[in-house]
Amino acid sequence: MPLKDPIKRKEYELSYDSARRAERALKARNRRERLKKLGACCWCANKAPIPGQTRCFDCAEKQRSSSTKFRKRWPLRKRKNHVTDRYGITWDDYLRMLDEQGHRCAICKKHVSELTKRLHIDHDHQTERIRGLLCFRCNGALERLESDPQWSEKALAYLNGIK
């Protein structure tokens, strides 16, 4: 292996994978556009697509059933890829952060078992720096506070006005 340093090797693999993914996506987009102009299905290129879509009925059904089977077989795969692609951390990094926080939200301290969804990765939208893991409610409230600092005052005034 040309890169013996595990950190450099991981960086290389991530950049190589994302470049290949982007290249495949571009090729697929070009193929879909070309077949759309011809009025053919973007998968089989034989039949006419469903009006307003790029696939024929048979290919749409195949894709729907294969996606369902894939999601049932690999439930975490999409989440792992999202964490890596969106935030630049591995699934192991996410699990380490989860352990460091004691499997609890960083703000309200609710345990993961009390929540209906996984903990969200909180990050600064300007610097993209990861701050911690939050539950859905705390993440939404923090987003509102960041976008409108007077939001908490408005919310308190609203609640006081109701009483």
Buried (B, 14 or more C-beta within 10 A) or exposed (E): EEEEEEEEEEEBEBEEEEEEEEEEEEEEEEEBEEBBEEEBBBBBEEBEBEEEEBBBEEBBEBEEEEEEEEEEEEEEEEEBEEBBEEBBBBBEBBEEBBEEBEBBBBBEEBEBEEBEEEBBBBBEEEEEEBEBBBBBBBBEBBBEEEEEEEBEEEEEEEEEEEE
